[in-house]
Amino acid sequence: MLRIIVQLVPGGDEQRAHEVARAELGNLSELAPTSDYSIRAREGANPLRASAAWERRGLIVSHDRCQSVWALVAKAALWAATEAEKTS
């Protein structure tokens, strides 16, 4: 499983850090060179955009595992951002 945690750290003060979003990805293809992933993402309420907390599940299909992990993180972030827009 790959876990992505987004934290807000006000002024760099670790004692005030808090999680604002999270995504968890599970490889569904036995670590094949091209793999599919389940994704579960959630985000807390955001008063700036007047949105409630949300959680969604989905799929990321045909990811080339030869790429940097950041390529998978980018796909997860794009998927989550698209889902977040559905909550407004």
N, C-alpha and C positions, 0 to 999 in steps of 0.2 A: 504494500500500500504506500502511496505517496500522499503525504499530508501537507497542505499549504495553509499557513496561518498568517493572517494579516492583523498586525497589532498597531495601535496608535500609541505613540510614546510622546506625550506632551512635553515639549522643551527638552527632549532627550532624557527625561527623568524616568528611569526604569521602574521606580516605585509607583508611578502613576500610569504605567502601561496597561492597556486593556485590549482584549481581542475584539475586533469589529467584524471579522469574516473568517470563514474556514472552508476549505474544500478537501475532500478525500477521494483519491482515485485508486481503483483496484484493477489490476491487469486481468482481463478475461481470456487471454490467448496463450497462457502458459509461457509467457515471456518470449513469444515468437518475434522475429525481427520486425515484422509489421503487426502491431497489436491493437486490440480494442480495449477500452477502459470504461468501467462504470465510474460515474462521478456523482458525488453528493456534495452540494454546496449550500451554505447558509450565510446569512448576513443579519446583523442586528438592526433594530429600528434606526432610521436615520432622520433626525428632526430637520436637517437642512433641506432634504428633498421630500419631507413629509411622507416617508414611507414606513410601513410596518416591517417588523422582522419577517424573514421568509426562509424557506428551505425547499430545495428541489433536487430531483434525481434525474440522471440522463446518461448519455453515452458519448464517448469520443471514439470515433471509428478510424481505423487504418492509420495509426500513428507509427511513423518510422522511428524505431528505437535507436537507430544509429545517430540520431540528432542529439544535441545537448538536452539535458533535462529541462532547460529553460524553454525549449520549443513546446514541450508538453505543458509546462506551466502557462505559457502564452495561450495555448488552446483552451486550457481550463479557465483561464481568466476571461477570454472572449466568450466562452459558453456561459459562464456565471454572469457576466455583464449583460448579455442578451436576456438571460432569465430575470435579472434584477429589473430591467426595463419593463417587464411584464407585470411588475408589482405596483407600478405607479399609476 
